[in-house]
Amino acid sequence: MVMSSSRPEAPVPAAHPRALPRTSSPLRIWAVVGAVLVAAEATVLLKWVTGPNFQRVPTGPDQPPGWMRAVLDVSQLAAVGVALLVVYRLLIRPWIRDREVTLNGLFVIAGLLAAPWDGLSAFPQHWFNYNSYLFNRGSILSEVPGAISPNGPGYGQAWPFFGFAAYVVLVPGLGAVGARIMRAAHNRFPGLGPAGLVGVCVLVMMVANLIVESTILLPLGFYHLGGGPWPIINGNHYYGLPFMEVLHFALFFSVPAVIRYFVNDKGETIAERGANAIPGASWRKVGMRALAVIGAVHIGFLAVYHVPVMLYAINSREYPQDVKERSYLLGNTCGKAVDRACPGPSTPIVRPGSGYFDWEGNYVAPDTRSRTSRLAPGG
């Protein structure tokens, strides 16, 4: 389905062949949004990698079983290899061959920049965590202003570096898959409007997520989603899958699909409209398109996943015992190893400097933190 713009773009004045249209085109607006977000990310990333919080979150006293360690080791290496191939085929090769950066290439860049924010939904409270056996150096959350969930040197979200590879592959890949789903739905049901097509895409993505996370990613121990409400599969196990994850994951990866599918008669996405008025394939044009797509992807991810899931995080359900007994899934934020109660309805949200409940359910006041509540990384 093609969404045409309401009026043609204003022509570029002949006297200024490189000038942008004087109107506030969507390209300009989204490029400004993208520039602000990139600058903010660069600032936080720099502070993180150069500061004391850029440390590995260890596994603690419990180690993943041998089969799980082997799977995670192989998966990390394979993901990096696949990501490098995707970067070459979608970004580098088209630029070398055709002197052009395609939408696929822009999605690669956007995915790379979106990756560090993968754990942002745990901003107010941890409701999930990655397996800290994976190669990690903590999380960008340790430097995000206002973050409440405990993240610091040796504890917090153990964000795995292979997340960069995953996003580089999944953002353009699932974007293309979602666009094909909507195209097929339109051919089969021509009367479906934009909302109906997006609905079909989300439903198919939900089914795919239900299969992949419940049978592969969670059982293999890449992460746990123990605090997510409304578990629908294996709710009492470390590989339990909550319904809210199925829904919001599908919405998350429908964002690049929607951006890719709904274009105007010039082939421009909602973020790039106005780009064809810039002549040639100059770096200025490429840069503005890249920033615009980055802005649209990031805002979409925030709107359909990170922000709404923060509300679920505030109301985290009780972690299953199967999660609490695996320190490598807790990131040294709760459990017996650090003598802290895990998130749940009966556990107050912990803020920096606040009191907390220990593993036995006793309240530890802030003035005793130095004796009993220090987050001591294990293993």
N, C-alpha and C positions, 0 to 999 in steps of 0.2 A: 504494500500500500504506500502511496506517495502523498505526502502532505505538502501542498504547494503554498508558497508564501503569498501574502495578500497583495503585494505589489512588487514590481521589479526593483532590483537594487539600482541606486543612483549611479550613473556612469562616472568614471574617474576623469576629472578634467584633463584635457590634453596637455596643458602647460605643466602639470604636476603628475607625471606618469606613476610615481610611487606613492602618491597621497592616498590616504584612506578616505572613504566617504565621510562627509561632514555630519551625517546623521549618526545617532547613537545606535549602531547596528548591534544585533545580538552578539556578534563576534567580539566587539569591543567590550561589552558588558561582561561576558563570560571570561574573556582574557584577563580583565581586571580582577575578577573573582579568583581565577586560577593563580594569578601573580601573588595576590595576598596570601592564599593558602600555601603556595610554594615557599614564600618568604617565611611564613610562620613555621612550616615544617623544617626548613633549613636551620632556623634559629634553635628550635627544640632539639633537633638531631645533633647539632654541633655541641650543644650544652650536654647532651647525654653521652656522646662518645668521648668527650674530653673531660668528663667529670667523674666523681667517685662512684656513681651508680652504674657505670658500665662494667659490671662484673657478672660472672656466671652465677645463675641460681642453681645450686647443686641439688642432687637427688634426695639428700637426707639419708636417714638410716636404712630405708628400704630401696632395693634396686629392682628395676624391671626384670622380669624373667629373661632367660637367655634368648628365647625365640623372639621376644619383643625387641630386645636390643639389636638383634641381627636385622629384623625388618626395618627398624628405624634407621640404622646405619645405611643400609642399601637404598632406602627410600630417599634419604637426604642427597646422596650422591647422584641418584637417577634424576631427581628433580632438578638439580643444578644443570646436568647435561641436557635435559629436555628444554630447560629455560634458555640456555645458550643457543640451542638450535632455533628456538622460536624467535629470539632477538635477531639472529642473523637473517632468517627467512622473512620475517615481517617488517623489520626496521632497517637493517643494514643493507641487505641485497637490493630492495627496491630503490633505496637512495643511490647506491653505486650504479645500478643499471639504468634507472630512469630519472635520476636526480629528483626524486619525489618521495615525500613521506606520506604514506597512505594512512587511512583511518586505523587500520590494524596496527601500524607502527605507533600511532598516537595512543592507542589503547595499551600497548606495551609500556610506554612511558608512564601513562596514568596508573597502570597496575603496579609498576615499580614504586611509585611514590605513595600509593595507597597502602602498600603492604605493612609499613611500620605501625599503622593505625588499627591493625586487625583486632587488637585487644581493647580498643577504646570503650567498648560497652561496659567494661569493668571499672570505669572511671569512679563511680560512687561506691562500689563494693565488688569484691571478687565473687563471681557466680560460676566461673569456669577457670580452668588453667591448662596450659600446655604441659606436656611431659618434659620435665626439666632434664631428662637424659639427653634430649636433643641439644645440638649446639646452640647456645644462647649467651647473651650478655645482658640479662634482665629485660627491661622494657622501656620504651619511650615514655610510658606513663609515669616513670619516676621523675620526669622533668616537666610534665604538663602542668601548668599553673592551675591550682584549684582541685587537682585530683585528690580524692579522699581515700581510696583503697590503698592499703600499705604496699608500697613499692620502693625499694632502695637497694643498697649494695648486698647482694646475696639473698634477696627475698622479693616476692612479688610475681608478676606475670613473667614467666620464663619464655619470652617470645623467641621462637626458633628462627635462625637466620635463613633457613630454607623457605621461609614465608615469602621472601623476595621472589624466589623461583616460582612458587605456587601462584602468586598473583600475576606474574608476567605471563604465565600460561593460561590461567583461568579467565582473566578479564577479556582478552580478545577471543579466547576459545569459546567460552560460554556465551559471550556476546554474539558470536557468529551462529551458534546453535540456537539461541533464543530467537534471533532474527529469522532463521529458517523455519522455526516452529510457527511464528506469526505469519510468514509467507504462505506456509502450507495451510494454515487455518483460514487465511483469506481466500485462497483458491478453492477450498472445500466449502466454506460458508461465506460467500461474497457479501452477505448482508451484515456481517459483524463489523461494528464500528471500532475505533481505536481502543476503547475500554474493554470491549470483548476480546480483542486480539491480545491485549496485555494480560487479561485474565487467563486465557488459554496458556500463554507462555508461563505464567506464574504457577498454574496447576501442574504443568508438565515438569517444571523445575522442582516443585515440591515432591513429586513422585520420585524423581531422580535423586534428590537429596535424601529422601527416606531410605532409599536402597543403599546409596553410597556410604552415608555416615553410619547407619545402623549395622552394616555388614562388613565395612572395611575400616574407615578412619577411626571410629571409636573403639571397636574391639581390638584393633592393632595398637591402641594406646597412644595415638598422637596427642590427644587431649581428653579432658572430661568436661561434661556439661552438667555437672551434678546439681548446681543451683537453679537450673532452668525449670520453670513451672510447667505443669501439665505433661508429665512424662507419658509417652505413648508406647514406648518399647523399652524393655529391660530397665525399668525405672529404679530397681534396687541394686543395680550393678554399676561398676565404674563406666560402662559403655552405654548407660541409659541415654535415650534421645528424647528431649522435650519437644512438644508440638511447636512452641514459639520459635525454636531454632529452625524447624522445617519451613515454617511460614516465612520468617525473615531472611533466611538464607536464599529462598527462592526469589523474594523481592530484591535482595541484594544483587544477585547476578542477572536479574531482569533489567537492571539499570543500563549496563552497556548494550544489552539487546535492544532496548527501546531507543537509545541514542542512535544505534546503527540503523534501525529499521525505518524510523519516521524521518524522512529527509524531504527537502523541497524539490522543485523541478530542476534545480541545478546540482542535485546530489549532495547538498549541504545538510549536515545534521543541525539540530536546533542550536547547538553551541557555535557552529561555524558559519552561520548565515551572515553573509557579507564578505566572506573570504574571496569569492570569485571576482570581486571588484578590485582586489589587489593584484596587479599584473605579475605574471611570471611565477617562479618558484623561489623567491628570495627568502633569505633567512628570517626577514621580518614577517613574512606571511606564514612561514612554517612555525616560527615562534609563537605568533598570535594564535594560530590554530591549536598548537600543542597546549598552550595555557588555557584556552577556552575548553578543550576537551577534558583536561585535568580538572578544571573548575566544575564542569557539569558532572563528571564521574564522582568526584569527592562529595559534592553537595547531595547527589543522589544516594550515595552510600550512607551519609549522615542521616538523611531524611527517612530512609526505609529500614535501616538496621541499627546503627550505633546509638542514635538518640532514643528511639522507642525501646530498645533492649536495655538501656540504662534503667528504665522504669521497672523492668522485670528484675534487674540486678538489685535494686533497692528492696524488692520484696522476694529475695532469694528463698527458695525452699531449702529444707534441711538436706545437707549433703548425705547421700547414702553411706552406710558404714563401709561398703566396699571401696569407696573413694577415700574415706578418712584413714583407712589402713594402708594407704599407698602414698608415702611421703613424696615420691617422685611426681605425683599429680597435684600436690598442694603448694608447691612453690615456697615452702617455709613460711607461709602466712598463717597457718593454723595446724592443729593436730597435736599429737603427743610430743613430737620432737621439739616443738617450741612452746608447749604448754598453753595453747590458746584454743578456745572453742571456734569451730568452723561456722561460717555464715548460716543463718536459718531464721525462722520466725521468732525464736526465743533468744536470739543473740543480737544485741544492739549493734548498729553499724559503728565500726571503729573509725575514728578520725585521728589525724596526727596529734599526738599528745593527750589523747583521751584515755579513760580507763577501759577495761575489757574484762571478759570472762575467761578464766583459765580452763584447762581441759576437764576439771572436775566440776565446773559450773560455779566456781567462787568468783566474786567480783574482785578485781585488782584495781585499786584506786590509782590515779595518775602519779601520786607522790611516792609510790613504791615501784615505779617502772624500772628503775635502775637495778632493782634486786630480782624481780621476778618476770618481767615482761619483755626482756630484750629478745629481739628476733635473732636467734643464733643459728646461722646456716649450718647445716649438717653435711656429712659425707663429702 
